[in-house]
């Protein structure tokens, strides 16, 4: 089953200071927004360019308001957040990192400072409160206000490799050798730093990878095999057990574009297309 929609977007959620949705399978026209935009790739990377400039590849990017740009999802999936330009987080990001620059490329890995299980749940069947909590944490981290996460460079490397690699290419033995740890020590350290087991992190990543493939146009069968599941039934079983939603239900839930206004008043959001 192909999703049969291009571009592919999940529900568009709007709060008074921000809005967010997941986006794939598209190359946009040149356009700009009246809000700050944060683009975080949750699988591989995306391509982006400013007007009259060349395409560049990014894992994450912050774009100032009213900047004409173009986005290529690059067969991956992005979490896109629009942030009111006058909010404290937007002002802090601009003051700390952007100055006169139109864009800022964060060095943080999204999978290090937010809970992987919550992100997975927000991808599959969003809970409004959970999604807003994740977005607030992302924005606070980008603004330099969230420095409480345990730091261990070895675990950061592991998270980065898992979140950006094909599941079929990864093994615990290989990861342990990469950071010069035994497999048992890596498992223990990962749980100590992240609060979740390495096995579950692997499994969540496989599900996320499969869903990303579906959003990019793959059939459920092909997505399951590519993500390392035995077949589509195996993917179906694991998703239902862990998150209470099947791959086909995910597709059906997102066949039409929905906008959910979560607070009143909602963020005033405008997109302008460059017609020159």
Protein Blocks (a to p, Z undefined) as FASTA:
>chain_A
ZZhiacddddddddfkbccdddehiacdddddfbdcddddfklbccdddehiacdddfbd
cddehiacdddeklpacddddddfkbmklmmmmmmmnmmafbdcdfbdfklmpcfklmmm
mmmmccfklmmmmmmmmmmmmnopackbccdfklmmmmmmmmmccfklpcfklmmmmnop
afklmmmmmmmmnopafklmmmmmmmmmmmmmmmnopafklmmmmnopablmlmmmmmmm
mnopafklmmmmmmpccdddfbdcdddddddddfZZ
